[in-house]
Amino acid sequence: MTERLLKAVDARIDDLVALTADLIRFPTVNPPGEAYRPCAEYVGERLRKRGFETEFIRAEGTPGDTDRYPRVNVVARFDGRSAGACVHFNSHIDVVEAGEGWTVDPFAGLVKDGRVYGRGACDMKGGLAASIIAAEAFMEVFPDFPGAIEISGTVDEESGGFGGVAHLARLGYFSKPKVDHVIIPEPLNKDRICLGHRGVWWAEIETKGEIAHGSMPFLGDNAVRHMGAVLQAFEDELFPALDRKVTRMPVVPEGAKRSTMNINSIHGGQTEDFRPGLPSPNVPDSCRLTIDRRFLLEEDLATVKSEVTDILERLKRERKKFDYEIRDLMEVLPLMTERDAPVVKAVAQGIMAIFDREPDYVISPGTYDQKHVARIGHIYDCIAYGPGILDLAHRSDEWVGIADMVESAKVMAIGLNVLLRGTVAD
């Protein structure tokens, strides 16, 4: 039976490649959220033709949702012949902007030299296609399977997932008894199982000043100079302290085993809204800085925040006229699914069967939609597993290997067999 299952995947290789290329050709760029509806409808129609019941759920009222850019998600379900567990494959359909440096059309879905090229090929339309092929192959070989299979294409993962998985989780789409096991085909390499991710705290710091004529800065108070003091304190105190923190979590790559903070953006003065105009002759009375703090399982969120606010409070005491505000933008606690969880063991059996070795167990340096599955849906039997090389995500000339997609689809199909039928082979 296992041989039949693998052959059923092999018989669909051309379909897998065509499906991946078709998905890439929808330029689902986020922001602003282009082509979400037609891409979701394409996925839904394909699955409907194969017997799935499909729903389209617009996340009205979520960030970015407008009539021009509606946040449309697709959820498809196929119920087996008898009661049993439900396995849900969740993939995001949005992609980041193409950017510069491409040698191929980023939205042509070019197939060349055993690869499919394009924005989202690796992250993660190749994974979505592989999960669809895995499900279809499994359903052909085991038409009497118990339980249910769900496949979703969701939006906005690249900007936090609030119009996608977070919205669906609030509606009960990622909760028991509807769903038992979740596999997210993010590109973490075909022989690795991603158990979770580091924590994240996004915040905006604003330093305050007093406006005055730029020719007489002594009459005002320069908010940009105050922010410069903040940045200097971060360089001298915070960054070295973060680099000394190391986790027991198997985070990849190696550098992400330490706590990190990225300065995402900085805006100050009165010229940013008028570019490329002339500078304004004013002393800036406001400067805003956005931080992206990634933290470890061993760290407490309150301590993570206090490391920043303690510096700001000290500057307020020591620096003349220094004042600030800090605003939380997003906070997510670290996640790590246990290695003996059912979905981990099932996919591990698939990797053993295909690659004849134990999988590597890793943690993602950045968050993905598992945070919403766990935090809102309270489904903890969740992992990321899919084809593609993580280092290629968001880069120019992004690609996914065809052989990698085929092998990952086989692993997913075996995982389905274990989770729904309780066996690798008959």
C-alpha positions in Angstrom: 0.0 0.0 0.0 2.8 2.4 0.8 4.4 1.7 -2.6 1.0 2.5 -4.2 0.9 5.7 -2.3 4.3 6.8 -3.4 3.5 5.8 -7.0 0.3 7.9 -6.8 2.4 10.9 -6.0 4.9 10.2 -8.8 2.0 10.0 -11.2 1.1 13.6 -10.4 4.5 15.2 -10.9 3.5 17.1 -14.0 0.3 18.2 -12.2 2.4 19.3 -9.2 4.7 21.4 -11.4 1.8 23.0 -13.3 -0.1 23.7 -10.1 2.9 25.4 -8.5 3.5 27.5 -11.6 -0.2 28.5 -11.8 -0.2 29.6 -8.2 3.0 31.8 -8.7 1.2 33.5 -11.6 -1.2 35.1 -9.2 0.7 38.2 -8.0 -0.6 38.0 -4.4 1.7 40.7 -3.2 1.3 41.9 0.4 1.1 44.7 1.0 -1.3 45.8 -0.3 -3.0 42.4 -0.8 -3.3 42.0 -4.6 -5.0 39.1 -6.3 -6.1 37.4 -3.1 -9.6 36.6 -4.3 -8.7 35.0 -7.7 -5.9 32.9 -6.2 -8.2 31.7 -3.4 -10.9 30.9 -6.0 -8.5 29.0 -8.1 -7.5 26.8 -5.2 -11.1 26.4 -4.1 -12.3 25.4 -7.5 -9.6 22.8 -8.0 -10.4 21.2 -4.7 -14.2 21.4 -5.3 -13.7 19.4 -8.5 -12.0 16.7 -6.4 -14.9 16.4 -3.9 -14.0 19.0 -1.3 -16.5 21.3 0.2 -15.1 24.8 -0.1 -15.7 28.0 1.7 -14.5 31.5 1.0 -14.2 33.6 4.1 -13.4 37.4 3.9 -11.8 38.8 6.9 -13.8 42.1 7.0 -12.5 44.7 9.4 -9.0 43.3 9.7 -6.0 45.4 8.8 -5.8 46.1 5.1 -9.2 44.7 4.2 -11.0 47.0 1.7 -13.3 46.4 -1.3 -10.3 46.9 -3.5 -8.1 44.5 -1.5 -10.4 42.1 0.2 -8.8 39.6 2.6 -10.3 36.4 1.1 -9.3 33.0 2.5 -10.3 29.6 1.2 -11.0 26.5 3.4 -11.8 23.1 1.8 -12.8 19.9 3.6 -13.2 16.3 2.6 -14.9 14.0 5.0 -14.0 10.3 4.9 -16.3 7.4 5.1 -16.3 7.2 8.9 -15.5 9.3 12.0 -12.0 10.0 12.9 -9.4 12.8 13.3 -9.0 15.8 11.0 -5.7 16.7 9.5 -5.5 20.3 8.3 -2.9 21.6 5.8 -2.6 25.4 6.0 -0.6 27.5 3.5 -0.5 31.2 3.1 -1.1 32.5 -0.4 0.4 36.0 0.1 3.9 36.8 -1.0 6.3 39.7 -0.4 7.1 42.2 -3.1 9.4 41.0 -5.8 12.1 43.7 -5.3 15.1 44.2 -7.6 17.7 41.8 -8.9 15.6 39.2 -10.7 16.9 37.5 -13.9 13.5 36.0 -14.6 10.0 37.3 -14.5 9.0 36.9 -10.8 5.4 36.1 -11.7 5.8 33.9 -14.8 6.1 30.5 -13.0 9.2 29.6 -15.1 10.1 25.9 -15.1 13.8 25.3 -15.8 16.5 22.8 -14.8 14.4 21.0 -12.3 13.1 24.1 -10.5 10.1 26.3 -10.6 11.0 30.0 -10.3 9.0 32.9 -9.1 8.0 35.0 -6.1 6.4 32.7 -3.6 7.8 29.5 -5.3 9.6 28.6 -2.1 7.6 30.6 0.4 5.2 28.9 0.1 3.2 28.1 -3.0 5.3 25.1 -3.7 4.3 23.8 -0.2 0.7 24.5 -0.9 0.9 22.6 -4.2 2.7 19.7 -2.5 0.0 19.4 0.2 -2.8 19.3 -2.4 -1.0 16.6 -4.4 -0.3 14.6 -1.2 -4.0 14.7 -0.2 -5.2 13.8 -3.6 -2.8 10.8 -3.9 -3.8 9.6 -0.4 -7.5 9.9 -1.2 -7.0 7.8 -4.4 -5.2 5.0 -2.7 -7.3 4.9 0.5 -10.8 6.0 -0.6 -12.4 4.5 2.5 -10.2 6.4 5.0 -11.7 7.6 8.3 -11.6 11.2 9.5 -11.3 14.3 7.4 -8.7 16.3 5.4 -8.8 20.1 5.3 -6.7 22.3 3.1 -6.6 26.1 3.5 -5.1 29.0 1.5 -4.9 32.0 3.8 -3.8 35.6 3.5 -1.5 38.1 5.2 0.9 35.8 6.9 3.7 38.0 5.7 2.2 40.9 7.7 1.2 39.0 10.8 -1.6 36.7 9.6 -4.4 38.9 11.2 -6.6 38.7 8.1 -5.8 35.0 7.6 -5.3 32.3 10.2 -5.9 34.7 13.2 -9.3 35.6 11.8 -10.2 32.0 11.0 -9.1 30.8 14.4 -11.4 33.3 16.0 -14.2 31.9 14.0 -13.4 28.3 15.2 -11.7 27.0 12.0 -8.6 26.0 14.0 -10.2 24.5 17.1 -11.3 21.1 18.4 -13.3 19.1 17.6 -13.2 20.5 14.0 -9.4 20.1 13.7 -7.0 17.8 15.5 -3.6 18.1 13.6 -2.2 21.0 11.6 0.7 20.9 9.2 2.0 24.2 7.8 4.1 23.6 4.6 6.6 26.4 5.2 10.0 26.0 3.5 12.1 24.6 6.3 13.8 21.9 4.1 12.3 18.6 3.1 14.1 16.5 5.8 13.4 18.8 8.8 10.4 19.2 11.1 9.9 22.7 12.5 8.5 22.5 16.0 7.8 26.2 16.5 9.4 29.6 16.6 11.0 32.3 18.7 9.0 34.9 20.4 8.5 38.4 18.9 7.8 41.9 20.3 7.3 44.7 17.9 7.1 48.2 19.3 7.3 51.8 18.3 9.4 54.2 20.3 8.8 57.9 19.9 11.1 60.6 21.3 9.6 64.0 21.8 11.0 67.5 21.1 10.0 71.1 20.5 9.7 72.6 17.1 11.7 75.7 16.3 13.4 77.4 13.3 16.2 75.3 11.9 18.5 78.3 11.9 18.1 78.6 15.6 18.0 75.1 16.9 18.9 76.3 20.4 15.3 77.6 20.7 13.9 74.1 20.2 14.5 70.6 21.3 15.6 68.1 18.7 13.8 64.8 18.9 16.2 63.1 16.4 19.1 63.9 18.7 17.2 62.3 21.5 16.6 59.2 19.4 20.3 59.2 18.6 21.0 58.8 22.4 18.5 55.9 22.4 20.3 54.2 19.6 23.7 54.7 21.2 22.5 53.2 24.5 21.2 50.2 22.5 24.6 49.8 20.9 26.5 50.1 24.1 24.2 48.2 26.5 21.4 46.2 24.9 22.9 44.6 21.9 25.9 43.1 23.8 23.5 41.9 26.5 21.2 40.2 23.9 24.2 38.5 22.2 25.1 36.8 25.5 21.7 35.0 25.7 21.7 31.5 24.1 18.7 29.1 23.9 18.3 25.4 24.3 15.7 25.6 21.4 17.1 24.1 18.2 16.7 27.4 16.3 18.2 27.7 12.8 20.4 29.2 11.6 23.0 29.2 14.3 22.9 33.0 14.9 19.3 32.8 15.8 20.0 30.8 18.9 20.7 34.1 20.5 18.3 36.9 21.3 18.2 39.6 18.6 16.7 43.0 17.9 16.4 44.6 14.6 15.8 48.3 14.0 13.0 48.1 11.4 12.6 51.8 10.6 13.2 55.3 11.8 11.4 58.5 10.9 12.0 62.0 12.1 11.4 65.5 11.1 9.0 67.1 8.6 10.2 65.9 5.2 9.2 62.3 5.1 5.7 62.9 3.6 7.0 65.3 0.9 9.8 63.4 -0.7 11.6 64.2 -2.9 10.9 67.8 -1.8 13.3 70.1 0.0 14.1 69.8 3.7 11.9 71.6 6.1 13.7 74.4 8.0 12.4 73.1 11.4 13.8 71.5 14.5 12.0 68.0 14.5 9.6 67.7 17.4 9.1 63.9 16.9 11.1 60.9 15.9 9.8 57.4 15.7 11.7 54.1 15.7 10.3 50.6 15.2 12.0 47.7 16.9 11.7 44.0 16.1 12.8 42.0 19.2 13.1 38.2 18.8 13.3 36.4 22.1 13.9 32.9 23.4 11.9 30.3 25.3 14.0 31.0 28.4 13.0 34.7 28.4 10.1 36.3 30.0 8.1 38.9 28.0 8.0 41.4 30.8 11.8 41.3 31.2 12.2 41.6 27.4 10.2 44.8 27.5 11.9 46.2 30.6 15.3 45.8 29.0 14.2 48.5 26.6 12.1 50.7 28.9 14.8 50.7 31.6 17.1 52.3 29.2 14.5 54.9 28.2 13.7 55.7 31.8 17.4 56.1 32.6 17.7 58.5 29.7 14.7 60.4 30.9 16.4 60.9 34.3 19.9 61.8 32.9 19.2 63.6 29.6 17.8 67.1 29.7 14.3 67.4 28.3 14.2 63.8 27.2 10.7 62.4 26.9 9.3 59.4 25.1 6.3 57.2 24.4 6.4 53.5 23.6 3.6 51.6 21.8 3.2 47.8 21.5 2.5 46.7 17.9 2.6 42.9 18.3 3.7 40.4 20.8 3.9 36.6 20.4 5.3 34.1 22.9 7.8 31.4 21.8 6.3 28.1 20.7 7.8 24.6 20.7 5.6 21.5 20.0 6.8 18.5 21.9 8.7 15.9 19.8 6.3 13.1 20.9 3.2 14.9 19.6 1.2 12.9 17.1 1.8 15.1 14.1 5.5 15.2 14.8 5.8 11.5 15.0 3.7 11.0 11.9 5.7 13.3 9.7 8.9 11.8 11.2 7.8 8.4 10.0 7.3 9.8 6.6 10.8 11.4 6.6 12.3 8.0 7.8 10.5 6.2 5.0 11.6 8.6 2.2 15.1 9.6 3.4 16.0 6.6 5.5 17.1 8.7 8.5 15.7 10.6 11.4 14.6 14.1 10.7 16.3 17.2 12.1 14.1 19.0 14.6 14.3 22.8 14.3 12.8 26.0 15.5 12.2 28.9 13.0 14.0 32.2 13.7 10.8 34.1 12.8 7.2 33.5 13.6 4.6 32.1 11.2 0.9 31.2 11.5 1.5 28.5 14.1 1.3 31.3 16.7 -2.4 31.8 15.9 -3.2 28.1 15.7 -1.9 27.7 19.2 -2.7 31.1 20.8 -6.3 31.5 19.5 -7.3 28.1 18.3 -5.6 26.2 21.2 -4.4 23.5 18.8 -0.9 22.5 19.9 -0.5 19.5 17.7 1.0 21.7 15.0 4.2 21.9 13.0 5.7 23.4 9.9 6.9 21.0 7.3 7.4 21.6 3.6 9.6 21.8 0.6 12.0 24.6 -0.2 15.1 26.1 1.3 14.4 28.7 3.9 17.4 30.8 2.8 15.8 31.4 -0.6 12.6 33.0 0.9 12.1 36.7 0.0 15.2 36.8 -2.2 15.4 37.5 -6.0 15.2 34.5 -8.3 13.4 32.6 -5.6 12.8 28.9 -6.6 11.6 25.6 -5.4 13.1 22.3 -6.5 10.7 19.9 -8.2 12.3 16.8 -6.7 12.0 18.5 -3.3 8.3 19.0 -3.8 7.8 15.4 -4.9 9.6 14.0 -1.9 7.8 16.4 0.5 4.5 15.4 -0.9 5.3 11.8 -0.3 6.3 12.6 3.3 2.9 14.4 3.8 1.0 11.5 2.2 2.6 9.1 4.6 1.9 11.4 7.5 -1.7 11.4 6.5 -1.8 7.7 6.5 -0.3 7.5 10.0 -2.6 10.2 11.4 -5.8 9.0 9.8 -5.3 5.2 9.4 -2.7 4.6 12.1 -0.1 3.0 9.9 2.9 3.6 7.5 2.3 0.4 5.6 -0.2 -2.4 5.3 
